[in-house]
Amino acid sequence: MNEVLDMLYISGCDVFPKEPMKYHTSIKIGGKVTALVYPNTIESFKNAVNILRKYEKPFKIKGMGTNLLVSDDNLSFFVLSTERLTGIDVSGEVITTESGVPLKRLIEIAAKNSLSGMEELFGIPGSVGGAVFMNAGAYGREIKDVLLWAEVFDGEKVEKLSAKELGLEYRGSNVGDRIILRAAFEFKKSYKDRIIFHMKEILKKRLDKQPIYEWSAGSLFKRPKPDFYVGSTLEKLGFKGYKVGCVKISEKHAGFMINEGCGTFEDAMKLIEIVKSKVRENYNVELEPEVVIWR
Ligand SMILES: Cc1cc2nc3c(=O)[nH]c(=O)nc-3n(C[C@H](O)[C@H](O)[C@H](O)COP(=O)(O)OP(=O)(O)OC[C@H]3O[C@@H](n4cnc5c(N)ncnc54)[C@H](O)[C@@H]3O)c2cc1C
């Protein structure tokens, strides 16, 4: 094992063996992984992937951990974080970023350059890579509406793919085990003041409706059909404030699951099952978690 850690370290990564994932996810749940690895450049990221593949070590990719629910067990896989990949380039109406750039920073830089197109997404926590992988969206706008291309690495080759080729759809894509290294977004010139005003409006809406300062992983479930709103459905079913152990459905927005502090993966999974079964019973609808579950 030390040989693999050494190889990763020598290839330009910072390596943290047995790192608890609860310190790296917004819901603050998650056990120790084999090692949390931070490649410092795109090149070292590719090297790290090659090393782990060569030694047949399983690994997963993490952006900012805002959509992850991770088991409390000791987990026998590596995690490669994109958080050190923060390069950004503005060229005319196109902004190209490395995948670890926070989405919020990308939209702020767009605004500074009087570029409009992603204001509705302002306030979604997480990285550009995570946003492309999930086709993140809010207030009628999704990543697929503005993505020009993403550069994807499959362990052998790097390909530049369009939103269509990446299969971006409501909170999903066909990226699978591949890694998003960079992405380019197309904007339109507009008035800076108008863009900033719009961004602030969006943040106010989020603050009013969402439990922004609590420990969550965002919306717990995907909308199963366009006119089926999970938050209001769970509210009608009386789930606001419903608790299993230290994990509960938010009182502010029933679409969010909150860790009150001592929440466990087991609490969270139990709560998910209880909600799913009640919705199935009452509406004959099968809910699918939007959060990505690692175990
Ligand atoms: C308070 C709150 C509000 C939220 N509001 C919204 C919202 O309005 N709309 C919305 O869509 N989401 C929302 N989310 C969910 C989340 O912020 C988004 O899904 C975000 O895009 C995830 O990015 P991340 O970097 O944190 O990804 P992670 O949580 O780190 O990863 C999520 C998935 O993406 C994969 N992944 C990440 N980076 C890469 C990469 N470079 N290459 C390949 N795979 C990768 C991971 O393997 C994992 O499967 C919210 C979350 C919170 C906590």
The ligand as an SDF file (V2000), in Angstrom:
LIG
                    3D

 53 58  0  0  0  0  0  0  0  0999 V2000
  -27.4380   23.8650    0.4750 C   0  0  0  0  0  0  0  0  0  0  0  0
  -27.3370   23.1790   -0.8670 C   0  0  0  0  0  0  0  0  0  0  0  0
  -28.0760   23.6590   -1.9370 C   0  0  0  0  0  0  0  0  0  0  0  0
  -28.0060   23.0150   -3.1790 C   0  0  0  0  0  0  0  0  0  0  0  0
  -28.7360   23.5160   -4.2240 N   0  0  0  0  0  0  0  0  0  0  0  0
  -28.6790   22.9150   -5.4250 C   0  0  0  0  0  0  0  0  0  0  0  0
  -29.4440   23.4110   -6.5250 C   0  0  0  0  0  0  0  0  0  0  0  0
  -30.1510   24.4210   -6.4240 O   0  0  0  0  0  0  0  0  0  0  0  0
  -29.3550   22.7630   -7.7080 N   0  0  0  0  0  0  0  0  0  0  0  0
  -28.5690   21.6590   -7.8690 C   0  0  0  0  0  0  0  0  0  0  0  0
  -28.5240   21.1190   -8.9800 O   0  0  0  0  0  0  0  0  0  0  0  0
  -27.8440   21.1520   -6.8530 N   0  0  0  0  0  0  0  0  0  0  0  0
  -27.8680   21.7600   -5.6330 C   0  0  0  0  0  0  0  0  0  0  0  0
  -27.1380   21.2540   -4.5930 N   0  0  0  0  0  0  0  0  0  0  0  0
  -26.3620   20.0130   -4.7810 C   0  0  0  0  0  0  0  0  0  0  0  0
  -24.8870   20.2040   -5.1830 C   0  0  0  0  0  0  0  0  0  0  0  0
  -24.4180   21.4460   -4.7270 O   0  0  0  0  0  0  0  0  0  0  0  0
  -24.6770   20.1140   -6.6860 C   0  0  0  0  0  0  0  0  0  0  0  0
  -25.0820   18.8670   -7.1650 O   0  0  0  0  0  0  0  0  0  0  0  0
  -23.2070   20.3560   -7.0590 C   0  0  0  0  0  0  0  0  0  0  0  0
  -23.1440   20.5250   -8.4460 O   0  0  0  0  0  0  0  0  0  0  0  0
  -22.2770   19.2140   -6.6600 C   0  0  0  0  0  0  0  0  0  0  0  0
  -20.9280   19.6280   -6.8820 O   0  0  0  0  0  0  0  0  0  0  0  0
  -19.7400   19.0680   -5.9870 P   0  0  0  0  0  0  0  0  0  0  0  0
  -18.4710   19.5970   -6.5220 O   0  0  0  0  0  0  0  0  0  0  0  0
  -19.9910   19.3360   -4.5600 O   0  0  0  0  0  0  0  0  0  0  0  0
  -19.8360   17.5150   -6.2940 O   0  0  0  0  0  0  0  0  0  0  0  0
  -19.5890   16.2450   -5.2980 P   0  0  0  0  0  0  0  0  0  0  0  0
  -20.6290   16.3080   -4.2460 O   0  0  0  0  0  0  0  0  0  0  0  0
  -18.1720   16.3310   -4.8300 O   0  0  0  0  0  0  0  0  0  0  0  0
  -19.7960   15.0690   -6.2730 O   0  0  0  0  0  0  0  0  0  0  0  0
  -21.0780   14.7980   -6.8060 C   0  0  0  0  0  0  0  0  0  0  0  0
  -20.9280   13.7430   -7.9160 C   0  0  0  0  0  0  0  0  0  0  0  0
  -20.1860   14.3100   -8.9950 O   0  0  0  0  0  0  0  0  0  0  0  0
  -19.0290   13.5100   -9.2790 C   0  0  0  0  0  0  0  0  0  0  0  0
  -17.9680   14.4370   -9.6600 N   0  0  0  0  0  0  0  0  0  0  0  0
  -17.6010   15.5850   -9.0390 C   0  0  0  0  0  0  0  0  0  0  0  0
  -16.6220   16.1990   -9.7260 N   0  0  0  0  0  0  0  0  0  0  0  0
  -16.3410   15.3980  -10.7940 C   0  0  0  0  0  0  0  0  0  0  0  0
  -15.4150   15.4800  -11.8700 C   0  0  0  0  0  0  0  0  0  0  0  0
  -14.5670   16.5030  -12.0120 N   0  0  0  0  0  0  0  0  0  0  0  0
  -15.4060   14.4780  -12.7820 N   0  0  0  0  0  0  0  0  0  0  0  0
  -16.2500   13.4210  -12.6550 C   0  0  0  0  0  0  0  0  0  0  0  0
  -17.1510   13.2890  -11.6610 N   0  0  0  0  0  0  0  0  0  0  0  0
  -17.2020   14.2790  -10.7480 C   0  0  0  0  0  0  0  0  0  0  0  0
  -18.7340   12.7550   -7.9810 C   0  0  0  0  0  0  0  0  0  0  0  0
  -18.0180   11.5570   -8.2420 O   0  0  0  0  0  0  0  0  0  0  0  0
  -20.1410   12.4920   -7.4690 C   0  0  0  0  0  0  0  0  0  0  0  0
  -20.6860   11.3750   -8.1350 O   0  0  0  0  0  0  0  0  0  0  0  0
  -27.1840   21.8750   -3.3370 C   0  0  0  0  0  0  0  0  0  0  0  0
  -26.4150   21.4090   -2.2500 C   0  0  0  0  0  0  0  0  0  0  0  0
  -26.5020   22.0450   -1.0250 C   0  0  0  0  0  0  0  0  0  0  0  0
  -25.6600   21.5290    0.1120 C   0  0  0  0  0  0  0  0  0  0  0  0
  1  2  1  0
  2  3  1  0
  2 52  2  0
  3  4  2  0
  4  5  1  0
  4 50  1  0
  5  6  2  0
  6  7  1  0
  6 13  1  0
  7  8  2  0
  7  9  1  0
  9 10  1  0
 10 11  2  0
 10 12  1  0
 12 13  2  0
 13 14  1  0
 14 15  1  0
 14 50  1  0
 15 16  1  0
 16 17  1  0
 16 18  1  0
 18 19  1  0
 18 20  1  0
 20 21  1  0
 20 22  1  0
 22 23  1  0
 23 24  1  0
 24 25  2  0
 24 26  1  0
 24 27  1  0
 27 28  1  0
 28 29  2  0
 28 30  1  0
 28 31  1  0
 31 32  1  0
 32 33  1  0
 33 34  1  0
 33 48  1  0
 34 35  1  0
 35 36  1  0
 35 46  1  0
 36 37  1  0
 36 45  1  0
 37 38  2  0
 38 39  1  0
 39 40  1  0
 39 45  2  0
 40 41  1  0
 40 42  2  0
 42 43  1  0
 43 44  2  0
 44 45  1  0
 46 47  1  0
 46 48  1  0
 48 49  1  0
 50 51  2  0
 51 52  1  0
 52 53  1  0
M  END
$$$$
